[in-house]
Amino acid sequence: MDRKMANRKLIRLSQLKSKLAAEKLEEIDWVTFGVIVKKVTPQSTNNGRTFSIWRLNDLRDLSQYVSLFLFGEVHKEHWKTDQGTV
């Protein structure tokens, strides 16, 4: 993990909103980790494309979360991922 994180900045999911407002994250090599705390049953768009929605949290502040929408191949490959997975 030390090798993978070398020269990267860890930003907690619960800090992401404030960091996006204060820093130019597109200029930084940064990493975040999240736990799937909620999964919505896969849904379909008006044109028939199926997608998933996951709620991710860093378990530090349960009121702060990120909603992740999975479409296309990402949805097909990962929609069965269990809640609680990091």
Secondary structure, DSSP 8 states (H G I E B T S, - for coil): -HHHHTT-EE--GGGHHHHHHHS-GGGS-EE---EEEEEEEEEE-TTS-EEEEEEEE-SS-TT--EEEEE-HHHHHHHTT--TT--
